[in-house]
Amino acid sequence: MSGELYWLILTAVATLIMPLPYVFETIARLGPWNAFGYSKDGTSGGFDRPGETPAAWAGRAYRAHRNALENLPVLAILVLTAHVALTGPGLAVVTQAAKVYFFARLAHYAVYTAGIPVLRTLTYFIALGALLTMAYSLLVTGP
């Protein structure tokens, strides 16, 4: 497996497990029966149900996961396009940027959940910079 695909898959797996802490918080707070059922007003179940307040850290973990989900399609498009279209130095740049993106997103999730605002923003912009680097490499060295 090529490096850029490896980092894409690791990022996807990390994004897949990000909900676990706030899901466990919901189960602990509401109990399994209520956590998997509907809210008191009969609307959908889920983490952020009306009238039920999760722990502050769990709310931040939920928002960090949502942010990761919003950015995952962009990463996938860039990495998969690079995998098909690039070779040599251009692909190496994308591979390194995908690696930076992975670690920046993990750090973003951790510091967002911990409630550290300045580091949250910094890690977000590092991940964004990695995406922009991939896009630039595709646009400059692509076909």
MOKA-V330132 format. One line per field, one symbol per residue. phi: phi as a letter, one per 20 degrees, with the letter a starting at -180 (. if undefined). Layout:
# MOKA-V330132
phi->???
This chain:
# MOKA-V330132
phi->.ffffgffffffffffegfggffffffffdngfffeedffeneffofdfgmcdffgfffffffffgffffefffgfffffffgeddbmffffffffffffggfffffgffffffndfffgfffffffffffffffffffedff
